[in-house]
Amino acid sequence: MKRNAKPAALRAVGLGVVGLSALPSANATTQITFGSFTNANTDISTLAGYGDNVSANNADYTVSPGATGITGTPDINLTWGLGYQTYTAWDGRGNVGQLDFNNGVVAGSSTNISLTFTPTAGMGVLINSFQLDEYALGEIMNINWDVFDNIGTLASGNWTRSTGGRDTILTGLNQGNIRLGEAVTLRFSITSGLPSYVALDNLTFDQVPEPSTVALGALGLGLGALAMRRRRK
Protein backbone atom coordinates (compact mmCIF):
# COMPACT_ATOMS: atom_id res chain seq x y z
CA MET A 1 0.00 0.00 0.00
CA LYS A 2 1.34 3.42 -0.96
CA ARG A 3 2.08 5.75 1.96
CA ASN A 4 0.57 9.20 1.92
CA ALA A 5 3.11 11.63 0.50
CA LYS A 6 3.99 14.69 2.56
CA PRO A 7 2.28 17.79 1.13
CA ALA A 8 4.48 19.79 -1.23
CA ALA A 9 4.33 22.84 1.03
CA LEU A 10 5.71 20.95 4.02
CA ARG A 11 8.41 19.32 1.92
CA ALA A 12 9.58 22.69 0.61
CA VAL A 13 9.60 24.30 4.05
CA GLY A 14 11.31 21.34 5.67
CA LEU A 15 14.06 21.28 3.09
CA GLY A 16 14.52 25.03 3.39
CA VAL A 17 15.00 24.95 7.15
CA VAL A 18 17.37 22.01 7.26
CA GLY A 19 19.43 23.02 4.24
CA LEU A 20 19.85 26.70 4.99
CA SER A 21 20.53 26.29 8.70
CA ALA A 22 23.54 24.17 7.83
CA LEU A 23 25.02 26.56 5.27
CA PRO A 24 27.70 29.19 6.00
CA SER A 25 25.47 31.69 4.14
CA ALA A 26 23.33 31.83 7.28
CA ASN A 27 26.16 33.94 8.69
CA ALA A 28 26.53 37.65 7.97
CA THR A 29 30.10 38.66 7.10
CA THR A 30 32.33 41.73 7.39
CA GLN A 31 35.77 42.17 5.84
CA ILE A 32 37.89 45.04 7.15
CA THR A 33 40.04 46.52 4.37
CA PHE A 34 41.44 49.61 6.18
CA GLY A 35 40.80 51.59 2.99
CA SER A 36 39.98 55.04 4.39
CA PHE A 37 43.28 55.76 6.16
CA THR A 38 44.92 59.01 5.06
CA ASN A 39 47.98 59.01 7.29
CA ALA A 40 50.33 56.58 9.01
CA ASN A 41 51.02 55.66 12.63
CA THR A 42 47.76 56.70 14.25
CA ASP A 43 46.57 54.26 16.92
CA ILE A 44 43.43 52.54 15.60
CA SER A 45 42.12 52.44 19.17
CA THR A 46 41.72 56.23 18.95
CA LEU A 47 39.42 55.98 15.89
CA ALA A 48 35.99 56.03 17.54
CA GLY A 49 33.90 52.96 16.71
CA TYR A 50 36.29 51.56 14.11
CA GLY A 51 34.96 48.14 13.09
CA ASP A 52 31.94 48.34 15.40
CA ASN A 53 28.42 47.38 14.34
CA VAL A 54 29.21 47.25 10.62
CA SER A 55 26.14 47.01 8.37
CA ALA A 56 27.11 48.61 5.02
CA ASN A 57 29.95 48.81 2.53
CA ASN A 58 32.34 51.74 2.60
CA ALA A 59 36.06 52.41 2.13
CA ASP A 60 36.90 50.35 5.23
CA TYR A 61 34.39 47.49 5.11
CA THR A 62 32.97 45.00 2.64
CA VAL A 63 29.83 43.27 3.92
CA SER A 64 27.62 40.42 2.79
CA PRO A 65 24.15 39.34 3.94
CA GLY A 66 23.25 36.10 5.66
CA ALA A 67 20.19 33.93 5.07
CA THR A 68 18.48 35.46 8.10
CA GLY A 69 18.44 38.93 6.55
CA ILE A 70 21.33 40.34 8.61
CA THR A 71 23.99 42.22 6.63
CA GLY A 72 27.52 42.62 7.99
CA THR A 73 28.13 42.39 11.74
CA PRO A 74 25.81 44.97 13.37
CA ASP A 75 25.89 43.17 16.74
CA ILE A 76 29.68 42.93 17.19
CA ASN A 77 31.99 45.56 18.72
CA LEU A 78 35.78 45.57 18.34
CA THR A 79 38.40 46.56 20.90
CA TRP A 80 41.75 47.37 19.29
CA GLY A 81 44.72 46.76 21.58
CA LEU A 82 47.91 48.80 21.71
CA GLY A 83 50.08 48.27 18.64
CA TYR A 84 47.43 48.49 15.89
CA GLN A 85 48.15 51.55 13.77
CA THR A 86 47.03 53.10 10.51
CA TYR A 87 49.34 52.88 7.50
CA THR A 88 48.94 54.06 3.90
CA ALA A 89 50.66 52.74 0.76
CA TRP A 90 52.19 49.79 2.59
CA ASP A 91 55.05 48.53 0.39
CA GLY A 92 52.97 49.26 -2.71
CA ARG A 93 50.02 47.14 -1.56
CA GLY A 94 47.67 49.84 -0.30
CA ASN A 95 46.34 50.66 3.15
CA VAL A 96 46.75 48.22 6.06
CA GLY A 97 46.52 47.97 9.81
CA GLN A 98 50.15 48.02 10.90
CA LEU A 99 51.16 45.76 13.78
CA ASP A 100 53.76 47.84 15.61
CA PHE A 101 55.20 45.57 18.26
CA ASN A 102 57.49 48.41 19.41
CA ASN A 103 54.35 50.18 20.61
CA GLY A 104 53.28 47.13 22.58
CA VAL A 105 56.65 46.70 24.27
CA VAL A 106 56.87 50.36 25.29
CA ALA A 107 53.33 50.22 26.70
CA GLY A 108 54.21 47.23 28.86
CA SER A 109 52.18 44.61 26.96
CA SER A 110 55.24 42.56 26.00
CA THR A 111 55.23 41.35 22.38
CA ASN A 112 51.50 40.61 22.12
CA ILE A 113 48.97 42.67 20.13
CA SER A 114 45.30 41.75 20.57
CA LEU A 115 41.95 42.51 18.97
CA THR A 116 38.76 41.51 20.82
CA PHE A 117 35.35 40.92 19.20
CA THR A 118 32.40 41.28 21.58
CA PRO A 119 28.92 40.17 20.40
CA THR A 120 25.53 40.90 21.89
CA ALA A 121 23.65 38.13 23.67
CA GLY A 122 22.32 35.54 21.26
CA MET A 123 25.06 36.20 18.69
CA GLY A 124 28.39 34.51 18.15
CA VAL A 125 31.70 35.56 16.59
CA LEU A 126 33.41 33.48 13.92
CA ILE A 127 36.84 34.76 12.80
CA ASN A 128 37.36 33.30 9.34
CA SER A 129 40.58 34.65 7.86
CA PHE A 130 43.10 37.47 7.69
CA GLN A 131 46.20 38.47 5.77
CA LEU A 132 49.62 39.08 7.29
CA ASP A 133 52.03 41.21 5.29
CA GLU A 134 55.76 41.80 5.71
CA TYR A 135 57.30 45.04 4.47
CA ALA A 136 60.38 44.45 2.32
CA LEU A 137 63.68 44.19 4.26
CA GLY A 138 61.86 43.16 7.43
CA GLU A 139 64.35 40.29 7.94
CA ILE A 140 63.04 36.80 8.80
CA MET A 141 59.56 37.45 10.20
CA ASN A 142 58.01 34.93 12.56
CA ILE A 143 54.56 35.58 14.04
CA ASN A 144 52.49 33.31 16.27
CA TRP A 145 48.72 33.87 16.22
CA ASP A 146 45.86 32.46 18.23
CA VAL A 147 42.10 32.87 18.62
CA PHE A 148 40.62 32.31 22.08
CA ASP A 149 37.67 33.04 24.35
CA ASN A 150 37.29 32.90 28.13
CA ILE A 151 37.25 29.10 28.07
CA GLY A 152 40.36 28.48 26.01
CA THR A 153 42.11 28.41 22.64
CA LEU A 154 39.92 27.98 19.57
CA ALA A 155 42.64 28.06 16.88
CA SER A 156 46.33 28.89 16.56
CA GLY A 157 49.17 28.90 14.07
CA ASN A 158 52.48 30.35 12.94
CA TRP A 159 53.36 32.62 10.01
CA THR A 160 56.90 32.96 8.67
CA ARG A 161 58.31 35.02 5.81
CA SER A 162 61.89 35.75 4.77
CA THR A 163 61.03 38.38 2.16
CA GLY A 164 58.39 41.06 1.78
CA GLY A 165 54.89 39.98 0.78
CA ARG A 166 51.60 38.76 2.17
CA ASP A 167 49.75 35.53 2.82
CA THR A 168 46.12 34.72 3.59
CA ILE A 169 45.62 32.73 6.78
CA LEU A 170 42.49 30.65 7.34
CA THR A 171 41.65 29.98 10.98
CA GLY A 172 39.81 26.74 10.21
CA LEU A 173 37.03 27.66 12.64
CA ASN A 174 33.39 26.79 12.01
CA GLN A 175 30.02 27.08 13.73
CA GLY A 176 30.89 24.21 16.04
CA ASN A 177 33.49 26.47 17.70
CA ILE A 178 31.03 29.25 18.53
CA ARG A 179 29.69 30.09 21.98
CA LEU A 180 26.88 32.62 21.82
CA GLY A 181 27.46 35.91 23.62
CA GLU A 182 31.16 35.17 24.24
CA ALA A 183 33.90 37.66 23.41
CA VAL A 184 36.60 36.26 21.11
CA THR A 185 40.18 37.58 20.86
CA LEU A 186 42.64 37.42 17.96
CA ARG A 187 46.20 37.75 19.28
CA PHE A 188 49.57 38.12 17.54
CA SER A 189 53.01 37.58 19.04
CA ILE A 190 56.34 38.27 17.30
CA THR A 191 59.32 35.97 17.87
CA SER A 192 61.67 37.29 15.15
CA GLY A 193 61.85 40.06 12.56
CA LEU A 194 61.74 43.86 12.71
CA PRO A 195 58.88 44.69 15.07
CA SER A 196 57.24 47.39 12.93
CA TYR A 197 57.54 45.66 9.54
CA VAL A 198 54.37 43.56 9.69
CA ALA A 199 50.74 44.44 8.98
CA LEU A 200 47.20 43.02 9.04
CA ASP A 201 44.81 43.29 6.10
CA ASN A 202 41.47 41.92 4.85
CA LEU A 203 40.32 40.65 8.23
CA THR A 204 37.11 38.63 7.72
CA PHE A 205 34.68 37.65 10.46
CA ASP A 206 31.06 36.51 10.76
CA GLN A 207 28.13 37.32 12.99
CA VAL A 208 26.41 34.02 13.68
CA PRO A 209 22.85 34.10 15.05
CA GLU A 210 21.43 31.57 17.44
CA PRO A 211 20.05 28.44 15.68
CA SER A 212 16.40 29.40 16.23
CA THR A 213 16.95 32.66 14.34
CA VAL A 214 18.57 30.81 11.45
CA ALA A 215 15.65 28.39 11.32
CA LEU A 216 13.12 31.22 11.26
CA GLY A 217 15.01 32.99 8.48
CA ALA A 218 15.19 29.81 6.46
CA LEU A 219 11.51 29.16 7.09
CA GLY A 220 10.68 32.58 5.71
CA LEU A 221 12.75 31.92 2.60
CA GLY A 222 11.09 28.55 2.14
CA LEU A 223 7.60 30.05 2.39
CA GLY A 224 8.59 32.85 0.02
CA ALA A 225 9.86 30.36 -2.55
CA LEU A 226 6.67 28.35 -2.18
CA ALA A 227 4.53 31.47 -2.73
CA MET A 228 6.48 32.32 -5.89
CA ARG A 229 6.02 28.79 -7.16
CA ARG A 230 2.29 28.99 -6.61
CA ARG A 231 2.09 32.31 -8.45
CA ARG A 232 3.92 30.83 -11.45
CA LYS A 233 1.40 28.00 -11.56
C-alpha positions in Angstrom: 0.0 0.0 0.0 1.3 3.4 -1.0 2.1 5.8 2.0 0.6 9.2 1.9 3.1 11.6 0.5 4.0 14.7 2.6 2.3 17.8 1.1 4.5 19.8 -1.2 4.3 22.8 1.0 5.7 20.9 4.0 8.4 19.3 1.9 9.6 22.7 0.6 9.6 24.3 4.0 11.3 21.3 5.7 14.1 21.3 3.1 14.5 25.0 3.4 15.0 24.9 7.2 17.4 22.0 7.3 19.4 23.0 4.2 19.9 26.7 5.0 20.5 26.3 8.7 23.5 24.2 7.8 25.0 26.6 5.3 27.7 29.2 6.0 25.5 31.7 4.1 23.3 31.8 7.3 26.2 33.9 8.7 26.5 37.7 8.0 30.1 38.7 7.1 32.3 41.7 7.4 35.8 42.2 5.8 37.9 45.0 7.2 40.0 46.5 4.4 41.4 49.6 6.2 40.8 51.6 3.0 40.0 55.0 4.4 43.3 55.8 6.2 44.9 59.0 5.1 48.0 59.0 7.3 50.3 56.6 9.0 51.0 55.7 12.6 47.8 56.7 14.3 46.6 54.3 16.9 43.4 52.5 15.6 42.1 52.4 19.2 41.7 56.2 18.9 39.4 56.0 15.9 36.0 56.0 17.5 33.9 53.0 16.7 36.3 51.6 14.1 35.0 48.1 13.1 31.9 48.3 15.4 28.4 47.4 14.3 29.2 47.3 10.6 26.1 47.0 8.4 27.1 48.6 5.0 29.9 48.8 2.5 32.3 51.7 2.6 36.1 52.4 2.1 36.9 50.4 5.2 34.4 47.5 5.1 33.0 45.0 2.6 29.8 43.3 3.9 27.6 40.4 2.8 24.2 39.3 3.9 23.3 36.1 5.7 20.2 33.9 5.1 18.5 35.5 8.1 18.4 38.9 6.6 21.3 40.3 8.6 24.0 42.2 6.6 27.5 42.6 8.0 28.1 42.4 11.7 25.8 45.0 13.4 25.9 43.2 16.7 29.7 42.9 17.2 32.0 45.6 18.7 35.8 45.6 18.3 38.4 46.6 20.9 41.8 47.4 19.3 44.7 46.8 21.6 47.9 48.8 21.7 50.1 48.3 18.6 47.4 48.5 15.9 48.2 51.6 13.8 47.0 53.1 10.5 49.3 52.9 7.5 48.9 54.1 3.9 50.7 52.7 0.8 52.2 49.8 2.6 55.1 48.5 0.4 53.0 49.3 -2.7 50.0 47.1 -1.6 47.7 49.8 -0.3 46.3 50.7 3.2 46.7 48.2 6.1 46.5 48.0 9.8 50.1 48.0 10.9 51.2 45.8 13.8 53.8 47.8 15.6 55.2 45.6 18.3 57.5 48.4 19.4 54.4 50.2 20.6 53.3 47.1 22.6 56.6 46.7 24.3 56.9 50.4 25.3 53.3 50.2 26.7 54.2 47.2 28.9 52.2 44.6 27.0 55.2 42.6 26.0 55.2 41.3 22.4 51.5 40.6 22.1 49.0 42.7 20.1 45.3 41.8 20.6 41.9 42.5 19.0 38.8 41.5 20.8 35.3 40.9 19.2 32.4 41.3 21.6 28.9 40.2 20.4 25.5 40.9 21.9 23.7 38.1 23.7 22.3 35.5 21.3 25.1 36.2 18.7 28.4 34.5 18.2 31.7 35.6 16.6 33.4 33.5 13.9 36.8 34.8 12.8 37.4 33.3 9.3 40.6 34.6 7.9 43.1 37.5 7.7 46.2 38.5 5.8 49.6 39.1 7.3 52.0 41.2 5.3 55.8 41.8 5.7 57.3 45.0 4.5 60.4 44.4 2.3 63.7 44.2 4.3 61.9 43.2 7.4 64.4 40.3 7.9 63.0 36.8 8.8 59.6 37.4 10.2 58.0 34.9 12.6 54.6 35.6 14.0 52.5 33.3 16.3 48.7 33.9 16.2 45.9 32.5 18.2 42.1 32.9 18.6 40.6 32.3 22.1 37.7 33.0 24.4 37.3 32.9 28.1 37.3 29.1 28.1 40.4 28.5 26.0 42.1 28.4 22.6 39.9 28.0 19.6 42.6 28.1 16.9 46.3 28.9 16.6 49.2 28.9 14.1 52.5 30.3 12.9 53.4 32.6 10.0 56.9 33.0 8.7 58.3 35.0 5.8 61.9 35.7 4.8 61.0 38.4 2.2 58.4 41.1 1.8 54.9 40.0 0.8 51.6 38.8 2.2 49.7 35.5 2.8 46.1 34.7 3.6 45.6 32.7 6.8 42.5 30.7 7.3 41.7 30.0 11.0 39.8 26.7 10.2 37.0 27.7 12.6 33.4 26.8 12.0 30.0 27.1 13.7 30.9 24.2 16.0 33.5 26.5 17.7 31.0 29.2 18.5 29.7 30.1 22.0 26.9 32.6 21.8 27.5 35.9 23.6 31.2 35.2 24.2 33.9 37.7 23.4 36.6 36.3 21.1 40.2 37.6 20.9 42.6 37.4 18.0 46.2 37.8 19.3 49.6 38.1 17.5 53.0 37.6 19.0 56.3 38.3 17.3 59.3 36.0 17.9 61.7 37.3 15.2 61.9 40.1 12.6 61.7 43.9 12.7 58.9 44.7 15.1 57.2 47.4 12.9 57.5 45.7 9.5 54.4 43.6 9.7 50.7 44.4 9.0 47.2 43.0 9.0 44.8 43.3 6.1 41.5 41.9 4.9 40.3 40.6 8.2 37.1 38.6 7.7 34.7 37.7 10.5 31.1 36.5 10.8 28.1 37.3 13.0 26.4 34.0 13.7 22.8 34.1 15.0 21.4 31.6 17.4 20.1 28.4 15.7 16.4 29.4 16.2 17.0 32.7 14.3 18.6 30.8 11.5 15.7 28.4 11.3 13.1 31.2 11.3 15.0 33.0 8.5 15.2 29.8 6.5 11.5 29.2 7.1 10.7 32.6 5.7 12.7 31.9 2.6 11.1 28.5 2.1 7.6 30.1 2.4 8.6 32.9 0.0 9.9 30.4 -2.5 6.7 28.3 -2.2 4.5 31.5 -2.7 6.5 32.3 -5.9 6.0 28.8 -7.2 2.3 29.0 -6.6 2.1 32.3 -8.5 3.9 30.8 -11.4 1.4 28.0 -11.6 
